């Protein structure tokens, strides 16, 4: 539904109340309609002035900020949906606050991912690898570069626990889509986590 038009030129010093009353009432209606967008109703007795939610039109560029303010805003990412960003005070550093949709696959193998502020992805999972075998793990999302860190650990549920456990992992050079896992100690689950650039 369109908003009532808002007229900022009434009342003038020469206007009569009776002559401008309809326009003034339209202005009150327009202000009430505008305030109702994303806000608790103007007449609310308990939550007046608060937001129901905040929505941000996409900005073409990072906004400037003064030395005493920071900014939250929406900005389009290359070839993807808009994301929420924060800019520090004094037109400082810009941090991405939202990103790829979290995933989870119950498996087995189990794997999932979640976005971390700053433009990072945390991806994780577990898989069983037979002794002497190597398996390739495909990340739920492809990192934009080789991940910064891949951590692996193996669960031991049987056998001689003090014995040596050798597990290995390798990330394909120059790619952020897969990595390989191998084990020398049976078919116990191997847990993995990877952190890297979105």
C-alpha positions in Angstrom: 0.0 0.0 0.0 1.5 3.4 -1.0 2.2 6.0 1.8 0.2 9.2 2.0 2.2 12.0 0.5 4.1 14.2 3.0 4.0 18.0 2.4 6.7 20.0 4.2 5.4 23.4 3.1 2.4 23.7 5.5 1.4 25.6 7.5 2.7 28.9 6.1 2.4 32.1 8.1 -0.5 33.2 6.0 -2.4 29.9 6.1 -5.5 29.3 8.1 -5.9 26.2 10.2 -9.1 25.3 8.4 -7.4 25.7 5.1 -4.4 23.5 5.9 -6.0 21.0 8.3 -6.5 18.3 5.6 -2.8 18.5 4.6 -1.6 18.6 8.2 -3.7 15.5 9.0 -2.3 13.8 5.8 1.2 14.6 7.1 0.4 13.0 10.5 -0.9 9.9 8.7 2.2 9.8 6.5 4.6 10.0 9.5 2.6 7.2 11.2 2.8 5.0 8.1 6.6 5.7 7.7 7.3 5.0 11.4 5.3 1.7 11.2 7.9 0.2 8.8 10.0 -2.2 10.8 9.0 -0.5 14.1 6.7 -1.2 17.0 3.5 1.0 16.6 3.9 4.6 17.5 1.1 4.2 20.0 2.7 1.3 21.8 2.8 1.9 25.6 5.5 -0.7 26.4 7.8 -0.9 23.4 7.6 2.6 21.9 10.5 3.6 19.8 11.8 0.0 19.3 12.3 -1.9 16.1 10.6 -5.1 15.1 13.6 -5.8 12.8 16.1 -3.8 10.7 16.4 -4.0 7.0 19.2 -2.3 5.0 18.9 -1.3 1.3 22.0 -2.4 -0.6 24.7 0.2 -0.7 26.9 0.8 -3.7 30.0 1.7 -1.5 31.1 1.5 2.1 29.7 4.6 3.9 31.9 7.1 5.6 31.9 7.2 9.4 33.0 9.9 11.8 35.4 9.4 14.7 32.5 8.7 17.1 30.3 6.3 15.1 30.4 2.9 13.3 28.0 1.7 10.6 26.1 -1.5 9.8 24.9 -1.8 6.2 24.1 -4.1 3.4 26.4 -4.5 0.4 26.3 -6.8 -2.6 29.1 -9.3 -2.9 30.4 -10.2 -6.3 28.0 -12.7 -8.0 26.2 -13.5 -4.7 23.4 -12.2 -2.5 23.8 -9.1 -0.4 25.5 -9.5 3.0 25.7 -7.4 6.2 28.9 -5.4 6.9 30.2 -3.2 9.7 32.6 -0.3 9.2 34.7 0.9 12.2 34.8 4.5 13.3 36.6 7.2 11.3 36.0 5.4 8.0 38.1 2.6 9.3 38.2 -1.2 8.6 35.3 -3.0 7.0 34.2 -6.4 8.3 31.8 -8.8 6.7 29.2 -10.0 9.3 27.1 -12.4 7.3 27.7 -14.8 4.4 27.1 -18.2 3.0 24.1 -20.2 4.4 25.2 -22.7 7.1 25.0 -26.4 5.9 24.7 -29.7 7.7 24.6 -33.3 6.4 23.9 -36.0 9.0 25.7 -38.6 7.0 27.7 -40.6 7.5 30.0 -39.1 6.6 28.9 -36.1 8.7 29.9 -32.6 7.4 28.8 -29.0 7.8 29.8 -25.4 7.5 29.1 -22.0 9.0 30.1 -18.5 8.3 32.3 -16.5 10.7 32.4 -12.7 10.9 35.3 -11.3 9.0 34.6 -13.3 5.8 35.7 -16.7 7.1 34.2 -20.2 6.7 34.4 -22.9 9.4 33.8 -26.3 7.8 33.8 -29.6 9.7 32.9 -33.3 9.7 33.9 -36.8 10.3 34.5 -39.8 8.1 35.7 -43.4 8.5 38.9 -44.3 6.6 40.1 -47.9 6.4 43.6 -48.6 7.4 46.0 -47.8 4.6 43.3 -46.1 2.5 43.0 -42.5 1.4 39.7 -40.7 1.0 39.0 -37.3 -0.6 36.8 -34.9 1.4 34.8 -32.4 -0.6 34.1 -29.3 1.4 30.4 -28.2 1.6 31.6 -24.9 0.1 34.7 -24.2 -1.9 37.1 -21.9 -0.1 38.2 -19.0 -2.3 41.8 -20.0 -1.6 43.6 -22.8 0.2 42.2 -22.9 3.8 44.3 -21.3 6.5 44.1 -24.3 8.8 42.9 -28.0 8.6 42.9 -29.9 11.9 42.4 -33.7 12.0 41.9 -36.1 14.9 41.1 -39.8 15.1 38.7 -41.6 17.6 40.0 -44.9 19.0 37.4 -47.3 20.1 39.3 -50.6 20.1 42.8 -52.1 20.0 46.0 -51.2 21.8 45.6 -47.6 22.7 49.2 -46.8 23.5 50.1 -48.0 20.0 51.1 -45.5 17.3 48.3 -43.8 15.4 49.2 -42.2 12.1 46.7 -40.1 10.3 47.4 -37.7 7.5 45.7 -35.0 5.6 46.7 -32.9 2.6 45.0 -30.0 0.8 45.2 -29.9 -3.0 47.7 -27.2 -3.9 46.1 -24.0 -5.2 42.5 -25.2 -4.6 40.0 -24.9 -1.7 37.5 -27.5 -2.7 38.9 -30.8 -1.4 41.5 -32.4 0.8 42.6 -36.0 1.4 42.6 -38.1 4.6 44.5 -41.3 5.3 44.9 -43.6 8.3 47.2 -46.4 9.4 45.1 -47.5 12.4 41.8 -49.1 11.3 38.4 -47.9 10.4 37.8 -45.5 13.4 36.2 -42.1 12.6 38.5 -39.2 11.7 37.3 -35.8 12.7 38.3 -32.7 10.7 37.9 -29.0 10.8 39.0 -26.4 8.3 39.0 -22.6 8.5 39.6 -20.4 5.4 38.4 -17.5 3.3 34.9 -17.5 2.0 
